[in-house]
Amino acid sequence: AGGAAALVLAPFDVLRHTAAMGLPAQAAARRLPAGVSTVPFMAVYLGTFYGLVGVDPAGPFQAKVAAAGAAATMAAAVEFPLDRAKHALAGGRASAAVATAARIPLSALLLLAYDRILCGATAVQDTPLS
């Protein structure tokens, strides 16, 4: 999933290309192509989540919440050192770290939404919270 996303989205990633143009020549020469950090992010993100909980519609929701949080945190940690464009856009590593940390809860919630779709929950009454 990550490899396909990187290949398809890289030509359209105007922000990352623009940020890379603003890097010093030495950093630009060392940087990874735009979107490459997507590959390890998605591998860890989906692999960790589904490795922990599997595709189980009847699985306990609390376990899925904990697995989603762990998967999002680990994926962000793997992606962070590779995403030099994010560092440039944020104005440095510290600001990029804050932006990455703020994205973790949203990433976890998105995993839970993916899981609900994959497991076939289509109505509110199908959720474990109702």
Rosetta blueprint (number, residue, H / E / L):
1 A L
2 G H
3 G H
4 A H
5 A H
6 A H
7 L H
8 V H
9 L H
10 A H
11 P H
12 F H
13 D L
14 V H
15 L H
16 R H
17 H H
18 T H
19 A H
20 A H
21 M H
22 G L
23 L L
24 P L
25 A H
26 Q H
27 A H
28 A H
29 A H
30 R H
31 R L
32 L L
33 P L
34 A L
35 G L
36 V L
37 S L
38 T H
39 V H
40 P H
41 F H
42 M H
43 A H
44 V H
45 Y H
46 L H
47 G H
48 T H
49 F H
50 Y H
51 G H
52 L H
53 V H
54 G L
55 V L
56 D L
57 P L
58 A L
59 G L
60 P L
61 F H
62 Q H
63 A H
64 K H
65 V H
66 A H
67 A H
68 A H
69 G H
70 A H
71 A H
72 A H
73 T H
74 M H
75 A H
76 A H
77 A H
78 V H
79 E H
80 F H
81 P H
82 L H
83 D L
84 R H
85 A H
86 K H
87 H H
88 A H
89 L H
90 A H
91 G L
92 G L
93 R H
94 A H
95 S H
96 A H
97 A H
98 V H
99 A H
100 T H
101 A H
102 A H
103 R H
104 I H
105 P H
106 L H
107 S H
108 A H
109 L H
110 L H
111 L H
112 L H
113 A H
114 Y H
115 D H
116 R H
117 I H
118 L H
119 C L
120 G L
121 A L
122 T L
123 A L
124 V H
125 Q H
126 D H
127 T L
128 P L
129 L L
130 S L
